Amino acid sequence: MARGLVGFREQAENQAKFFVSRGIPIYASVLTTALEMIAAGEGHVPSVLEEAWKDREFSSPYERALLLCASMRFEALRDSSHPLAEKIGDDADGQGRVTREELDRAIDFGRTLDSLVRRFVQTNEVSRSITWQLAATCFEGDGPIVVIDLGTSAGATLVGDRIAQNWQAADGSPIVLGEEKRARKRYGLDRRPVDLADSDQEGWLRACIWPGQRDRVLRFRRAVEEVKKAKAAGELVVSKMGAEDMVAFVRQIANENPGARILVAETAFIDYLPPDIRAPFEKDLGDFISAHPGRAVWSGLEDALAPVTEGGGKRFPAEIRLRRASRMHVVARCEWHPSVVAIDHAELAKARTPH
């Protein structure tokens, strides 16, 4: 756990490299320029970040870097006079660099400090729905499935099957996963759930999407409409809940729906949990899965233990793990915003067999 700027340099440098590798050099420039200003004690950047994070603890190595970028983008989306509006706003292409003067004015603009103090990075990336959609193929027949998304934010990932998506296999062939009509009940749990009916909260989620990624923005906008429809129809419920209470909720839902299969999903969630919460969470959820062989599956999009380089030199930092009663299966490797997904069909077939 880190506070203030302790350890920030290394984390920001690593995230800057990642942004460059993913074609978003403007955000890499934001981070490297911020580090230069911190080292020089120049402008508003050092004092604003120290003030914002002096009492905040961060467990994820990339949370502060992403929060800094999203906080400025949020203001750029709200106000066209923002110093970086043309570089990180909705019409930006993700390219270019920022100057120290631009960054100094941007970090002191509008409610940037407020966002740095109280907001949390919650991308709600819709393409991550492949995590639970692949897991749903483990269940045969027409029986109902209850999907429970842990760390759901606004619930957009829960309706990803109702939005046309363009996943590709490592060889370029399409991955086709249609609407999961067996998923008749969908629950989203989050310590800080986002209400998409609130324009401020919806705007923050859009700000967490990186500049230049127009396909992600389009998916998100479609998901907003699908979430509203699903909530109105009573098919989707988003509730406020901390990780320490989530497994008890899963057990309750399983007891209330004895004829349904239980699919527990989490995407870029477990890696954010502090160690003292993560350890009992993993044990409790693992015990639940083990107690329901054939009926339950836990699917997670998580940090790859050993990032794999696939054909074409593409290095995938995340993997999709399916945990059944007897073992865990790494069934795919992909980006954190999945577009190319390298599915291990042999492992997926093993995950589909009765456990």
N, C-alpha and C positions, 0 to 999 in steps of 0.2 A: 504494500500500500504506500502511495506517495502523496505528498501534499505540495502546494506551491509549485515551484519549478524544480524540485528535487528529481533528478533523473530525466528531466524533460529533453535535454539536448540529445541524448542517445535515441530516445523514442522518436523525436521529431525527425532526426536524420534518417532513421530507418523508414519512417512513413513517407518522407520525401522521396526516397529511392523507389518505394512502392508506387507512388503516384507517377513517377517518370516511367516506370515499367508498364503502367496501365494507360499511358497516353494522356495524363492530366498534369502537364508541367506547370501550369499556373498555380496549382496548390502546392507543388514542390517548392516553387519560388516563394510562396507565402511563408512556408515553414523555414526555409533557409534564410530568408530575409529577417524573419522574426528572431532567429538564433543570432544573427549578426548584430541586431539591435540590442538583444539581451547582453551579449558579450561586451558590447561597447557602452552599455548603460545609457543608450540613446533613445530619446523620444518617449512616447507613452507606452510602448509595448511592454517593457519590463515591469513598470509599476502597475499597469492594468492587470497583467496576468498574475503577478504576485498578490494583488488585492483580491482578485476573483477566486483564486485557488488556495488561499492561505488556510482556510478551514475545510477544504474539500479533500476527500481521499479517493484515489483512483487505483483500481486493481488491474485494469486492462492496459497493456503497453501502448495501445494506439488511441485511447479514449481522449486524452487531452489534445493531441494533434488534430483529430477529427472535429472535436468540439470547437477549437479555434477557427477552423475553416468554415464550419457550418454557421457559427455565430455571425461572422461577417457576411456570409452569403444571405442569411436571413434578412439582414438589414438592406442588402443590395437588391433583394427581390421586392422589398417594401417601398423603396425610395430610389427613383431613377437618378437622384443627385448624389448617391453614394459614390465615394471616390473610386470604387472598384466595380461599379455597376456594369460597365461594358466588358469587364474581364471575368467576372464570376456570376453575372446575372443569367437569366434564362436564355438570352440570345448569345451568350458566350460559347466559344468552342473548346474551352479548356486549355487553350494554348497561351503562349506569352509569358511575361514576367511582371513582377511588381517591383516598384521602387520603394526605398525606405520612406520617402515622403508620402507616397500613396498609402502604404501600410500604417504609417503613423496616424494619418487622418482617418483611415478606415476603422482602426481599433477603438478610436475615440468617438465613433459616429453612432448616433441614435442610442439604441438599447443594447449595444454589443456587450457591455459589461454585465448587464442583467442576465443575458443569455449565458455568458461564461460562468456566472455564479450559480444559476438555478436550473439550467436545461441539461438534458442528457441526449446523447446521440442515439437516435431511434430511426434507422433508415426505412424499416418496413419494406424492404426490397421484395417486390412481388415474385420475381423469378425464383426466389428461394422456395416457393411452393413445391418445386420438384422434390424437395426433401421428404414431404409427407405423401406426395403423389406416388413416388416410387414405393414407399412403404405400404401404401394401400394395395399394391399388387400382390402383397404377401397373403391377402385374404381371398379365398376362393368363394364362389357363389354370390347370391344376391342379398345376403344378410346385411343388416344396417351396420354402419361404421360411425363411431363417435370420434371426431378429431378434436384434440385438445392441444392448443398451441401455447407453449410456455414462453413468456417474454414477448407477447404478441404485438405490443405497441398499440396499433389501431385495429389490428385484425386483417390487414390487407392481404397477408400471405394466405390466410384461410380461404380466400375466394380466388386464388390464383388459377385454379382449375377452370374457372368460368371466364377467363380472359385468354384470347389467342396469344400463345407464346411461341418463340422460335428457338428452342433448344436444339443444339446440334451435337452429334457424337464426335469423338476425336477425329474420325475420318471424314467429317463433313456431312454425313447423312443425318436427316432430321430425326429427332426424338419426339414421338407423338404420344402425348398423354392427354386424353380428353377429359371432359367434366366427370367428376366422381359422383355419380348420382346416388351411390350407396351412403355417402356422407350426409346424412339427414340432420345431424346435430353437430354444430361447430362451436367450440368454446375457446376464447382467448383470454389468457391471464397475464397480468403485468403489474408490477409494482407502481408504475406510473402510466396507466392507460391513456391513450390519446383519443379524443372525441373528434371525429372528422366533421361533425356538424359545426365545430368551432373553427372559424377561419384562421385564427391565430395558431391553433394547434396544427391544423392542416398545413399552414404555411411553413411551420417549423419542419415538418416531415419532408416537405418539398425542398427545403433548404439543405437537408441532410443528403440530398442527391447531388452528386458532383457536377460541376458545370461542364457543358458539352455532351452530357449523357441524355440526349433527348428521348431515346427509346425508353429509358428508365422513367422519365417524367411522364411519358405517355402511358406506360403501364400503370403508374401510380394513379393518374387521373381516372383511368378506367376502373381501377380497383376501388377508388373512393365511391364511385356510383354503385358498384356491386356490393360493397359493404353496407351502404345505406339500404339497398334493396333487401339484403339478407337479414339485417336487423329488423326492418319493418315486417318481414314475413315470419319473424320468430325463429329463423334458422341459425342465427349467429348471435352469441352473447359475449360481450367483452366485460371482464370484471377486474377490479383492483385487487391484487393479491401479491404478497411477497413470496419468494422462493421457498421459504420455510413452511408455508402452508399449502403449496401446490400439490404435493403428493397425496395429502389427505383429501384434497378436492378430487384428484383422479380416482382414488378409491371410492369416494362417494358416488361419482358418476358411474363407475363400473357397477356398484351395487344397485343403483337406480335404473340401470339399463342392462338387465341380466342377459338379454338376448343379443346384445350388440358387441361387436369387436371394438377394442379400445386402441386408438392410435394416438400416442403421445409424441408431439413434435417440438423441437426447439432449434432455432436457427440463429447462430452467432449470439447465443444467450449464455450458455454454461461457462464460456471462457471469461465472461464478465463477473462471475460470482466470486466474492472473496473466499479464500481457502477454507475458513471456518464454517462457511455456509455450503460451499460446493461439496465438501466431503460427505456430510450427512445427506445432502440432497441426492447425490449419485447413489449412495447405498440404499436409501429408502425407495427411490424409483426403480433401481435394479431389483430390489426384493419384490416389488409389485409385479414387475414383468416376469420374474421367475415363478411367481405364484399363479400366473395365468398363462401357461403354455398353450400355444395355438390360438389364444384369444387376444393377446396384447402384443404390441410392438412399440419400441421407443426409437424414434428416428431423430438424428441430430446432424446439423451442418456445423462442423467444428474445426478447430485448427488441426491441420494435418500433422501427425506425429513426425512424419518425415516427408516433406513436400516432394512430389514426384514430377519429373519432367516427362511429358508424353511426346508422341510423334510431332515433329515440327518445332521442337524445342520449347513448347509451352509448359511453364512451371505452375502447377496448381497448388495454392496455399491452403486449400480447405478440402475436407472430405465428408462424405455422407456416410454415417454409421447407423446401421440397424441393429438394435439389441433385442434379441429374442430370449426365451427362457434359458436356453443352454449356452449361448455364446453371442459374441458381437461380430458383425460382418461389416467390413468396409466395402460398400457396394458401388461407390463412385468417387471421383475426384474432380474438382472444379474450382472456379473463382468464387469469391464471396458474393458476387452478383452473377449467378450462373448463366452462361450463354452456351459455351462449349462444356459438355459434361462427359467425362470418360467413365462410362459405366463398366464395372467388372461383372459381366453377365454370369460368370461361374459363381461368384459370391452371392449375387442376387438370387440365383436359383437355389442356393443352399439356404438363404434366408426365407425362401418361400416354402420350404419343406416343413412338415409338422414338427414342432419343437415340444 
